[in-house]
Amino acid sequence: MSKFLIPGIGQLRLIGFLEGISFLVLVFIAMPIKYWGGNPVPVQIVGQAHGLLFVLFVVYAVIMSVKHKWKLGITLQVLASSIIPFGTFYIDKKILSKM
């Protein structure tokens, strides 16, 4: 877990992990509760948390791409990972863990 506390890439990895978890909870737990159970509260709560983590991930990814002079392709892959379920976990394993 200490690898996530390293300034820079470690923090981006932590934010990506949290963003990925919040996205999965939103899509696979909160939204079914809303549409099948008729209770919109979980979507409101998880949706706000996910929105904050999403914006934080995108901003931090751009900052890291400038700081570490990533190629455009790497930057786009990292950014695109935040809109695909399980994407942040894949990009963490494929790219971020090797930096």
C-alpha positions as YAML, in Angstrom:
chain: A
units: angstrom
residues:
- id: 1
  name: MET
  ca: [0.00, 0.00, 0.00]
- id: 2
  name: SER
  ca: [2.95, 2.33, 0.55]
- id: 3
  name: LYS
  ca: [3.52, 2.41, -3.22]
- id: 4
  name: PHE
  ca: [0.35, 4.52, -3.48]
- id: 5
  name: LEU
  ca: [1.71, 7.14, -1.10]
- id: 6
  name: ILE
  ca: [4.74, 8.01, -3.21]
- id: 7
  name: PRO
  ca: [4.31, 11.58, -4.47]
- id: 8
  name: GLY
  ca: [3.44, 11.92, -8.13]
- id: 9
  name: ILE
  ca: [2.68, 8.64, -9.89]
- id: 10
  name: GLY
  ca: [1.84, 6.86, -6.62]
- id: 11
  name: GLN
  ca: [-0.81, 9.44, -5.84]
- id: 12
  name: LEU
  ca: [-2.22, 9.17, -9.37]
- id: 13
  name: ARG
  ca: [-2.40, 5.40, -8.93]
- id: 14
  name: LEU
  ca: [-4.27, 5.82, -5.63]
- id: 15
  name: ILE
  ca: [-6.73, 8.28, -7.16]
- id: 16
  name: GLY
  ca: [-7.18, 5.92, -10.12]
- id: 17
  name: PHE
  ca: [-7.87, 3.02, -7.79]
- id: 18
  name: LEU
  ca: [-10.46, 4.99, -5.83]
- id: 19
  name: GLU
  ca: [-12.02, 6.35, -9.03]
- id: 20
  name: GLY
  ca: [-12.26, 2.85, -10.47]
- id: 21
  name: ILE
  ca: [-13.91, 1.49, -7.33]
- id: 22
  name: SER
  ca: [-16.39, 4.38, -7.22]
- id: 23
  name: PHE
  ca: [-17.25, 3.85, -10.91]
- id: 24
  name: LEU
  ca: [-17.92, 0.14, -10.37]
- id: 25
  name: VAL
  ca: [-20.01, 0.81, -7.27]
- id: 26
  name: LEU
  ca: [-21.99, 3.43, -9.18]
- id: 27
  name: VAL
  ca: [-22.64, 1.27, -12.24]
- id: 28
  name: PHE
  ca: [-23.09, -2.15, -10.68]
- id: 29
  name: ILE
  ca: [-24.62, -1.36, -7.27]
- id: 30
  name: ALA
  ca: [-26.08, 2.14, -7.01]
- id: 31
  name: MET
  ca: [-27.73, 2.29, -10.43]
- id: 32
  name: PRO
  ca: [-29.49, -1.09, -10.10]
- id: 33
  name: ILE
  ca: [-30.76, 0.02, -6.68]
- id: 34
  name: LYS
  ca: [-32.10, 3.18, -8.30]
- id: 35
  name: TYR
  ca: [-33.77, 1.59, -11.31]
- id: 36
  name: TRP
  ca: [-34.85, -1.78, -9.93]
- id: 37
  name: GLY
  ca: [-35.36, -0.77, -6.32]
- id: 38
  name: GLY
  ca: [-36.75, 2.72, -6.86]
- id: 39
  name: ASN
  ca: [-34.26, 4.34, -4.47]
- id: 40
  name: PRO
  ca: [-32.24, 7.19, -6.02]
- id: 41
  name: VAL
  ca: [-30.23, 8.02, -2.87]
- id: 42
  name: PRO
  ca: [-27.27, 5.68, -3.51]
- id: 43
  name: VAL
  ca: [-26.76, 7.17, -6.98]
- id: 44
  name: GLN
  ca: [-26.79, 10.67, -5.55]
- id: 45
  name: ILE
  ca: [-24.19, 9.83, -2.91]
- id: 46
  name: VAL
  ca: [-21.91, 7.59, -4.95]
- id: 47
  name: GLY
  ca: [-22.38, 9.76, -8.04]
- id: 48
  name: GLN
  ca: [-21.05, 12.84, -6.28]
- id: 49
  name: ALA
  ca: [-18.06, 10.97, -4.89]
- id: 50
  name: HIS
  ca: [-17.33, 9.44, -8.27]
- id: 51
  name: GLY
  ca: [-17.64, 12.80, -10.02]
- id: 52
  name: LEU
  ca: [-15.12, 14.36, -7.66]
- id: 53
  name: LEU
  ca: [-12.69, 11.45, -8.05]
- id: 54
  name: PHE
  ca: [-13.11, 11.49, -11.84]
- id: 55
  name: VAL
  ca: [-12.24, 15.18, -12.07]
- id: 56
  name: LEU
  ca: [-9.34, 14.72, -9.65]
- id: 57
  name: PHE
  ca: [-8.01, 11.79, -11.71]
- id: 58
  name: VAL
  ca: [-8.21, 13.70, -15.00]
- id: 59
  name: VAL
  ca: [-6.55, 16.82, -13.59]
- id: 60
  name: TYR
  ca: [-3.82, 14.82, -11.86]
- id: 61
  name: ALA
  ca: [-3.20, 12.70, -14.97]
- id: 62
  name: VAL
  ca: [-2.71, 15.84, -17.06]
- id: 63
  name: ILE
  ca: [-0.35, 17.28, -14.43]
- id: 64
  name: MET
  ca: [1.66, 14.03, -14.38]
- id: 65
  name: SER
  ca: [1.76, 13.86, -18.18]
- id: 66
  name: VAL
  ca: [3.27, 17.35, -18.34]
- id: 67
  name: LYS
  ca: [5.63, 16.76, -15.41]
- id: 68
  name: HIS
  ca: [6.91, 13.42, -16.76]
- id: 69
  name: LYS
  ca: [6.70, 14.39, -20.45]
- id: 70
  name: TRP
  ca: [4.47, 11.49, -21.46]
- id: 71
  name: LYS
  ca: [3.83, 10.88, -25.13]
- id: 72
  name: LEU
  ca: [0.37, 11.89, -26.31]
- id: 73
  name: GLY
  ca: [-0.65, 8.25, -26.74]
- id: 74
  name: ILE
  ca: [0.13, 7.40, -23.11]
- id: 75
  name: THR
  ca: [-1.72, 10.48, -21.88]
- id: 76
  name: LEU
  ca: [-4.80, 9.61, -23.96]
- id: 77
  name: GLN
  ca: [-4.75, 6.00, -22.76]
- id: 78
  name: VAL
  ca: [-4.59, 7.08, -19.12]
- id: 79
  name: LEU
  ca: [-7.39, 9.60, -19.61]
- id: 80
  name: ALA
  ca: [-9.58, 7.15, -21.55]
- id: 81
  name: SER
  ca: [-9.18, 4.57, -18.81]
- id: 82
  name: SER
  ca: [-11.32, 6.69, -16.51]
- id: 83
  name: ILE
  ca: [-14.43, 6.27, -18.67]
- id: 84
  name: ILE
  ca: [-14.25, 2.48, -19.11]
- id: 85
  name: PRO
  ca: [-15.29, 0.10, -16.33]
- id: 86
  name: PHE
  ca: [-12.14, -1.57, -14.92]
- id: 87
  name: GLY
  ca: [-10.08, 0.81, -17.11]
- id: 88
  name: THR
  ca: [-8.14, 2.45, -14.32]
- id: 89
  name: PHE
  ca: [-7.11, -0.96, -12.95]
- id: 90
  name: TYR
  ca: [-5.90, -2.09, -16.37]
- id: 91
  name: ILE
  ca: [-3.96, 1.12, -17.03]
- id: 92
  name: ASP
  ca: [-2.44, 0.94, -13.55]
- id: 93
  name: LYS
  ca: [-1.12, -2.56, -14.24]
- id: 94
  name: LYS
  ca: [-0.08, -1.87, -17.85]
- id: 95
  name: ILE
  ca: [1.43, 1.63, -17.58]
- id: 96
  name: LEU
  ca: [1.44, 3.35, -14.19]
- id: 97
  name: SER
  ca: [2.97, 0.54, -12.13]
- id: 98
  name: LYS
  ca: [6.02, 0.56, -14.41]
- id: 99
  name: MET
  ca: [6.76, 4.26, -13.96]
...
